Amino acid sequence: MNLPAVWEKQIVSVDPMGCVILYAEQECRGLRRRLERWSWGSSNLKDISFDNMITSLSPCPVVKKMVIPTDDEL
């Protein structure tokens, strides 16, 4: 999702409710940072060298855990 033009490159902190990927270019391209709730740098993006850089964002991809079947399921 692209940010509204008035927000582009203006954000200095975020409070992700889950996992989010922040991008320095529109259309979720370019330099990026992944943040999770309470992760280092979310309250001050300067700590991760990403303050005033965000132009788009996306949720983190869902990774399914591999389940190994039991002998009964084979």
Jmol script that loads the backbone (N, CA, C; Angstrom):
load data "model"
ATOM      1  N   MET A   1       0.833  -1.158   0.000  1.00  0.00           N
ATOM      2  CA  MET A   1       0.000   0.000   0.000  1.00  0.00           C
ATOM      3  C   MET A   1       0.890   1.236   0.000  1.00  0.00           C
ATOM      4  N   ASN A   2       0.635   2.132  -0.915  1.00  0.00           N
ATOM      5  CA  ASN A   2       1.349   3.402  -0.949  1.00  0.00           C
ATOM      6  C   ASN A   2       0.734   4.342   0.086  1.00  0.00           C
ATOM      7  N   LEU A   3       1.574   5.115   0.746  1.00  0.00           N
ATOM      8  CA  LEU A   3       1.080   6.084   1.714  1.00  0.00           C
ATOM      9  C   LEU A   3       0.514   7.295   0.989  1.00  0.00           C
ATOM     10  N   PRO A   4      -0.416   8.011   1.625  1.00  0.00           N
ATOM     11  CA  PRO A   4      -0.868   9.275   1.039  1.00  0.00           C
ATOM     12  C   PRO A   4       0.337  10.216   0.873  1.00  0.00           C
ATOM     13  N   ALA A   5       0.314  11.023  -0.141  1.00  0.00           N
ATOM     14  CA  ALA A   5       1.448  11.902  -0.465  1.00  0.00           C
ATOM     15  C   ALA A   5       1.877  12.766   0.719  1.00  0.00           C
ATOM     16  N   VAL A   6       0.935  13.231   1.534  1.00  0.00           N
ATOM     17  CA  VAL A   6       1.294  14.100   2.664  1.00  0.00           C
ATOM     18  C   VAL A   6       2.041  13.342   3.764  1.00  0.00           C
ATOM     19  N   TRP A   7       1.987  12.008   3.765  1.00  0.00           N
ATOM     20  CA  TRP A   7       2.696  11.198   4.765  1.00  0.00           C
ATOM     21  C   TRP A   7       4.043  10.695   4.275  1.00  0.00           C
ATOM     22  N   GLU A   8       4.240  10.685   2.953  1.00  0.00           N
ATOM     23  CA  GLU A   8       5.478  10.134   2.404  1.00  0.00           C
ATOM     24  C   GLU A   8       6.696  10.828   2.992  1.00  0.00           C
ATOM     25  N   LYS A   9       7.648  10.019   3.427  1.00  0.00           N
ATOM     26  CA  LYS A   9       8.925  10.481   3.967  1.00  0.00           C
ATOM     27  C   LYS A   9       8.755  11.449   5.142  1.00  0.00           C
ATOM     28  N   GLN A  10       7.682  11.260   5.916  1.00  0.00           N
ATOM     29  CA  GLN A  10       7.408  12.109   7.073  1.00  0.00           C
ATOM     30  C   GLN A  10       7.360  11.316   8.385  1.00  0.00           C
ATOM     31  N   ILE A  11       7.371   9.996   8.325  1.00  0.00           N
ATOM     32  CA  ILE A  11       7.142   9.158   9.505  1.00  0.00           C
ATOM     33  C   ILE A  11       8.461   8.886  10.233  1.00  0.00           C
ATOM     34  N   VAL A  12       8.450   9.089  11.546  1.00  0.00           N
ATOM     35  CA  VAL A  12       9.652   8.874  12.355  1.00  0.00           C
ATOM     36  C   VAL A  12       9.481   7.739  13.366  1.00  0.00           C
ATOM     37  N   SER A  13       8.236   7.229  13.544  1.00  0.00           N
ATOM     38  CA  SER A  13       8.003   6.088  14.421  1.00  0.00           C
ATOM     39  C   SER A  13       6.734   5.370  13.978  1.00  0.00           C
ATOM     40  N   VAL A  14       6.629   4.103  14.321  1.00  0.00           N
ATOM     41  CA  VAL A  14       5.442   3.313  14.010  1.00  0.00           C
ATOM     42  C   VAL A  14       5.103   2.438  15.214  1.00  0.00           C
ATOM     43  N   ASP A  15       3.856   1.993  15.265  1.00  0.00           N
ATOM     44  CA  ASP A  15       3.414   1.076  16.305  1.00  0.00           C
ATOM     45  C   ASP A  15       2.708  -0.086  15.603  1.00  0.00           C
ATOM     46  N   PRO A  16       3.484  -1.027  15.056  1.00  0.00           N
ATOM     47  CA  PRO A  16       2.854  -2.126  14.316  1.00  0.00           C
ATOM     48  C   PRO A  16       2.053  -3.028  15.251  1.00  0.00           C
ATOM     49  N   MET A  17       0.868  -3.381  14.823  1.00  0.00           N
ATOM     50  CA  MET A  17       0.023  -4.283  15.603  1.00  0.00           C
ATOM     51  C   MET A  17       0.415  -5.741  15.361  1.00  0.00           C
ATOM     52  N   GLY A  18       1.217  -5.964  14.397  1.00  0.00           N
ATOM     53  CA  GLY A  18       1.710  -7.289  14.053  1.00  0.00           C
ATOM     54  C   GLY A  18       3.048  -7.104  13.375  1.00  0.00           C
ATOM     55  N   CYS A  19       3.202  -7.714  12.246  1.00  0.00           N
ATOM     56  CA  CYS A  19       4.436  -7.592  11.485  1.00  0.00           C
ATOM     57  C   CYS A  19       4.169  -6.756  10.233  1.00  0.00           C
ATOM     58  N   VAL A  20       5.052  -5.815   9.969  1.00  0.00           N
ATOM     59  CA  VAL A  20       4.891  -4.937   8.816  1.00  0.00           C
ATOM     60  C   VAL A  20       6.256  -4.732   8.156  1.00  0.00           C
ATOM     61  N   ILE A  21       6.226  -4.553   6.845  1.00  0.00           N
ATOM     62  CA  ILE A  21       7.446  -4.234   6.102  1.00  0.00           C
ATOM     63  C   ILE A  21       7.291  -2.817   5.573  1.00  0.00           C
ATOM     64  N   LEU A  22       8.261  -1.986   5.876  1.00  0.00           N
ATOM     65  CA  LEU A  22       8.274  -0.590   5.460  1.00  0.00           C
ATOM     66  C   LEU A  22       9.207  -0.449   4.262  1.00  0.00           C
ATOM     67  N   TYR A  23       8.789   0.334   3.271  1.00  0.00           N
ATOM     68  CA  TYR A  23       9.575   0.493   2.043  1.00  0.00           C
ATOM     69  C   TYR A  23       9.899   1.964   1.790  1.00  0.00           C
ATOM     70  N   ALA A  24      11.055   2.208   1.205  1.00  0.00           N
ATOM     71  CA  ALA A  24      11.498   3.561   0.884  1.00  0.00           C
ATOM     72  C   ALA A  24      10.969   4.039  -0.468  1.00  0.00           C
ATOM     73  N   GLU A  25      10.384   3.148  -1.258  1.00  0.00           N
ATOM     74  CA  GLU A  25       9.832   3.538  -2.558  1.00  0.00           C
ATOM     75  C   GLU A  25       8.380   3.085  -2.661  1.00  0.00           C
ATOM     76  N   GLN A  26       7.635   3.723  -3.537  1.00  0.00           N
ATOM     77  CA  GLN A  26       6.249   3.334  -3.761  1.00  0.00           C
ATOM     78  C   GLN A  26       6.170   1.936  -4.350  1.00  0.00           C
ATOM     79  N   GLU A  27       4.983   1.357  -4.265  1.00  0.00           N
ATOM     80  CA  GLU A  27       4.704   0.016  -4.791  1.00  0.00           C
ATOM     81  C   GLU A  27       5.530  -1.054  -4.081  1.00  0.00           C
ATOM     82  N   CYS A  28       5.885  -0.791  -2.816  1.00  0.00           N
ATOM     83  CA  CYS A  28       6.633  -1.754  -1.995  1.00  0.00           C
ATOM     84  C   CYS A  28       7.926  -2.201  -2.678  1.00  0.00           C
ATOM     85  N   ARG A  29       8.714  -1.230  -3.052  1.00  0.00           N
ATOM     86  CA  ARG A  29       9.994  -1.492  -3.703  1.00  0.00           C
ATOM     87  C   ARG A  29      11.109  -0.752  -2.989  1.00  0.00           C
ATOM     88  N   GLY A  30      12.322  -1.122  -3.317  1.00  0.00           N
ATOM     89  CA  GLY A  30      13.491  -0.434  -2.792  1.00  0.00           C
ATOM     90  C   GLY A  30      13.893  -0.908  -1.401  1.00  0.00           C
ATOM     91  N   LEU A  31      14.659  -0.076  -0.744  1.00  0.00           N
ATOM     92  CA  LEU A  31      15.148  -0.367   0.591  1.00  0.00           C
ATOM     93  C   LEU A  31      13.973  -0.650   1.511  1.00  0.00           C
ATOM     94  N   ARG A  32      14.122  -1.642   2.398  1.00  0.00           N
ATOM     95  CA  ARG A  32      13.005  -2.007   3.267  1.00  0.00           C
ATOM     96  C   ARG A  32      13.494  -2.400   4.653  1.00  0.00           C
ATOM     97  N   ARG A  33      12.574  -2.322   5.587  1.00  0.00           N
ATOM     98  CA  ARG A  33      12.820  -2.752   6.957  1.00  0.00           C
ATOM     99  C   ARG A  33      11.597  -3.524   7.443  1.00  0.00           C
ATOM    100  N   ARG A  34      11.852  -4.611   8.145  1.00  0.00           N
ATOM    101  CA  ARG A  34      10.766  -5.415   8.721  1.00  0.00           C
ATOM    102  C   ARG A  34      10.667  -5.090  10.208  1.00  0.00           C
ATOM    103  N   LEU A  35       9.454  -4.782  10.665  1.00  0.00           N
ATOM    104  CA  LEU A  35       9.230  -4.489  12.071  1.00  0.00           C
ATOM    105  C   LEU A  35       8.104  -5.361  12.614  1.00  0.00           C
ATOM    106  N   GLU A  36       8.282  -5.814  13.826  1.00  0.00           N
ATOM    107  CA  GLU A  36       7.235  -6.538  14.533  1.00  0.00           C
ATOM    108  C   GLU A  36       6.906  -5.752  15.787  1.00  0.00           C
ATOM    109  N   ARG A  37       5.778  -6.040  16.377  1.00  0.00           N
ATOM    110  CA  ARG A  37       5.366  -5.319  17.579  1.00  0.00           C
ATOM    111  C   ARG A  37       6.493  -5.343  18.603  1.00  0.00           C
ATOM    112  N   TRP A  38       6.833  -4.203  19.121  1.00  0.00           N
ATOM    113  CA  TRP A  38       7.865  -4.004  20.142  1.00  0.00           C
ATOM    114  C   TRP A  38       9.281  -4.278  19.629  1.00  0.00           C
ATOM    115  N   SER A  39       9.479  -4.356  18.326  1.00  0.00           N
ATOM    116  CA  SER A  39      10.825  -4.605  17.820  1.00  0.00           C
ATOM    117  C   SER A  39      11.676  -3.332  17.906  1.00  0.00           C
ATOM    118  N   TRP A  40      12.995  -3.534  17.947  1.00  0.00           N
ATOM    119  CA  TRP A  40      13.941  -2.436  18.030  1.00  0.00           C
ATOM    120  C   TRP A  40      13.737  -1.489  16.855  1.00  0.00           C
ATOM    121  N   GLY A  41      13.631  -0.226  17.136  1.00  0.00           N
ATOM    122  CA  GLY A  41      13.523   0.778  16.090  1.00  0.00           C
ATOM    123  C   GLY A  41      12.123   1.251  15.794  1.00  0.00           C
ATOM    124  N   SER A  42      11.091   0.551  16.276  1.00  0.00           N
ATOM    125  CA  SER A  42       9.734   0.963  15.932  1.00  0.00           C
ATOM    126  C   SER A  42       9.351   2.294  16.575  1.00  0.00           C
ATOM    127  N   SER A  43       9.816   2.564  17.792  1.00  0.00           N
ATOM    128  CA  SER A  43       9.462   3.826  18.435  1.00  0.00           C
ATOM    129  C   SER A  43      10.317   4.988  17.929  1.00  0.00           C
ATOM    130  N   ASN A  44      11.445   4.678  17.312  1.00  0.00           N
ATOM    131  CA  ASN A  44      12.301   5.715  16.740  1.00  0.00           C
ATOM    132  C   ASN A  44      13.000   5.118  15.520  1.00  0.00           C
ATOM    133  N   LEU A  45      12.438   5.382  14.353  1.00  0.00           N
ATOM    134  CA  LEU A  45      12.989   4.799  13.129  1.00  0.00           C
ATOM    135  C   LEU A  45      14.410   5.256  12.840  1.00  0.00           C
ATOM    136  N   LYS A  46      14.847   6.320  13.494  1.00  0.00           N
ATOM    137  CA  LYS A  46      16.232   6.767  13.333  1.00  0.00           C
ATOM    138  C   LYS A  46      17.202   5.697  13.834  1.00  0.00           C
ATOM    139  N   ASP A  47      16.774   4.909  14.841  1.00  0.00           N
ATOM    140  CA  ASP A  47      17.616   3.835  15.385  1.00  0.00           C
ATOM    141  C   ASP A  47      17.967   2.780  14.340  1.00  0.00           C
ATOM    142  N   ILE A  48      17.108   2.642  13.335  1.00  0.00           N
ATOM    143  CA  ILE A  48      17.363   1.655  12.272  1.00  0.00           C
ATOM    144  C   ILE A  48      17.597   2.341  10.925  1.00  0.00           C
ATOM    145  N   SER A  49      17.952   3.616  10.993  1.00  0.00           N
ATOM    146  CA  SER A  49      18.258   4.424   9.790  1.00  0.00           C
ATOM    147  C   SER A  49      17.122   4.398   8.776  1.00  0.00           C
ATOM    148  N   PHE A  50      15.877   4.590   9.276  1.00  0.00           N
ATOM    149  CA  PHE A  50      14.740   4.575   8.360  1.00  0.00           C
ATOM    150  C   PHE A  50      13.749   5.698   8.663  1.00  0.00           C
ATOM    151  N   ASP A  51      14.159   6.699   9.410  1.00  0.00           N
ATOM    152  CA  ASP A  51      13.265   7.825   9.679  1.00  0.00           C
ATOM    153  C   ASP A  51      13.111   8.684   8.432  1.00  0.00           C
ATOM    154  N   ASN A  52      11.922   9.194   8.233  1.00  0.00           N
ATOM    155  CA  ASN A  52      11.600  10.051   7.081  1.00  0.00           C
ATOM    156  C   ASN A  52      11.907   9.379   5.745  1.00  0.00           C
ATOM    157  N   MET A  53      11.708   8.067   5.660  1.00  0.00           N
ATOM    158  CA  MET A  53      11.985   7.348   4.411  1.00  0.00           C
ATOM    159  C   MET A  53      10.786   6.569   3.869  1.00  0.00           C
ATOM    160  N   ILE A  54       9.782   6.312   4.667  1.00  0.00           N
ATOM    161  CA  ILE A  54       8.693   5.402   4.272  1.00  0.00           C
ATOM    162  C   ILE A  54       7.781   6.050   3.237  1.00  0.00           C
ATOM    163  N   THR A  55       7.544   5.315   2.141  1.00  0.00           N
ATOM    164  CA  THR A  55       6.562   5.739   1.143  1.00  0.00           C
ATOM    165  C   THR A  55       5.507   4.677   0.894  1.00  0.00           C
ATOM    166  N   SER A  56       5.790   3.430   1.305  1.00  0.00           N
ATOM    167  CA  SER A  56       4.799   2.363   1.180  1.00  0.00           C
ATOM    168  C   SER A  56       5.058   1.303   2.245  1.00  0.00           C
ATOM    169  N   LEU A  57       4.069   0.441   2.449  1.00  0.00           N
ATOM    170  CA  LEU A  57       4.206  -0.624   3.447  1.00  0.00           C
ATOM    171  C   LEU A  57       3.347  -1.811   3.069  1.00  0.00           C
ATOM    172  N   SER A  58       3.665  -2.948   3.680  1.00  0.00           N
ATOM    173  CA  SER A  58       2.886  -4.165   3.441  1.00  0.00           C
ATOM    174  C   SER A  58       2.942  -5.028   4.694  1.00  0.00           C
ATOM    175  N   PRO A  59       1.945  -5.916   4.845  1.00  0.00           N
ATOM    176  CA  PRO A  59       2.046  -6.881   5.943  1.00  0.00           C
ATOM    177  C   PRO A  59       3.136  -7.894   5.620  1.00  0.00           C
ATOM    178  N   CYS A  60       3.688  -8.506   6.640  1.00  0.00           N
ATOM    179  CA  CYS A  60       4.682  -9.557   6.417  1.00  0.00           C
ATOM    180  C   CYS A  60       3.992 -10.774   5.821  1.00  0.00           C
ATOM    181  N   PRO A  61       4.688 -11.510   4.960  1.00  0.00           N
ATOM    182  CA  PRO A  61       4.090 -12.721   4.394  1.00  0.00           C
ATOM    183  C   PRO A  61       3.865 -13.757   5.491  1.00  0.00           C
ATOM    184  N   VAL A  62       2.796 -14.511   5.325  1.00  0.00           N
ATOM    185  CA  VAL A  62       2.496 -15.578   6.269  1.00  0.00           C
ATOM    186  C   VAL A  62       3.315 -16.800   5.875  1.00  0.00           C
ATOM    187  N   VAL A  63       4.048 -17.316   6.826  1.00  0.00           N
ATOM    188  CA  VAL A  63       4.876 -18.498   6.587  1.00  0.00           C
ATOM    189  C   VAL A  63       4.234 -19.672   7.289  1.00  0.00           C
ATOM    190  N   LYS A  64       3.881 -20.669   6.504  1.00  0.00           N
ATOM    191  CA  LYS A  64       3.278 -21.857   7.080  1.00  0.00           C
ATOM    192  C   LYS A  64       4.364 -22.785   7.602  1.00  0.00           C
ATOM    193  N   LYS A  65       4.129 -23.323   8.772  1.00  0.00           N
ATOM    194  CA  LYS A  65       5.086 -24.257   9.330  1.00  0.00           C
ATOM    195  C   LYS A  65       4.890 -25.619   8.686  1.00  0.00           C
ATOM    196  N   MET A  66       6.000 -26.278   8.408  1.00  0.00           N
ATOM    197  CA  MET A  66       5.933 -27.596   7.817  1.00  0.00           C
ATOM    198  C   MET A  66       5.555 -28.593   8.914  1.00  0.00           C
ATOM    199  N   VAL A  67       4.596 -29.427   8.597  1.00  0.00           N
ATOM    200  CA  VAL A  67       4.153 -30.443   9.550  1.00  0.00           C
ATOM    201  C   VAL A  67       4.598 -31.797   9.031  1.00  0.00           C
ATOM    202  N   ILE A  68       5.299 -32.516   9.839  1.00  0.00           N
ATOM    203  CA  ILE A  68       5.748 -33.854   9.460  1.00  0.00           C
ATOM    204  C   ILE A  68       4.663 -34.842   9.876  1.00  0.00           C
ATOM    205  N   PRO A  69       4.122 -35.609   8.913  1.00  0.00           N
ATOM    206  CA  PRO A  69       3.062 -36.554   9.261  1.00  0.00           C
ATOM    207  C   PRO A  69       3.571 -37.682  10.164  1.00  0.00           C
ATOM    208  N   THR A  70       2.686 -38.154  10.979  1.00  0.00           N
ATOM    209  CA  THR A  70       3.019 -39.298  11.821  1.00  0.00           C
ATOM    210  C   THR A  70       2.908 -40.560  10.993  1.00  0.00           C
ATOM    211  N   ASP A  71       3.358 -41.703  11.539  1.00  0.00           N
ATOM    212  CA  ASP A  71       3.285 -42.977  10.820  1.00  0.00           C
ATOM    213  C   ASP A  71       1.840 -43.301  10.440  1.00  0.00           C
ATOM    214  N   ASP A  72       0.887 -42.949  11.291  1.00  0.00           N
ATOM    215  CA  ASP A  72      -0.529 -43.251  11.019  1.00  0.00           C
ATOM    216  C   ASP A  72      -1.073 -42.451   9.844  1.00  0.00           C
ATOM    217  N   GLU A  73      -0.487 -41.279   9.599  1.00  0.00           N
ATOM    218  CA  GLU A  73      -0.966 -40.413   8.519  1.00  0.00           C
ATOM    219  C   GLU A  73      -0.303 -40.729   7.187  1.00  0.00           C
ATOM    220  N   LEU A  74       0.729 -41.532   7.180  1.00  0.00           N
ATOM    221  CA  LEU A  74       1.422 -41.836   5.924  1.00  0.00           C
ATOM    222  C   LEU A  74       0.700 -42.838   5.110  1.00  0.00           C
TER     223      LEU A  74
END
end "model"
wireframe off; spacefill off
backbone 0.3
color backbone group
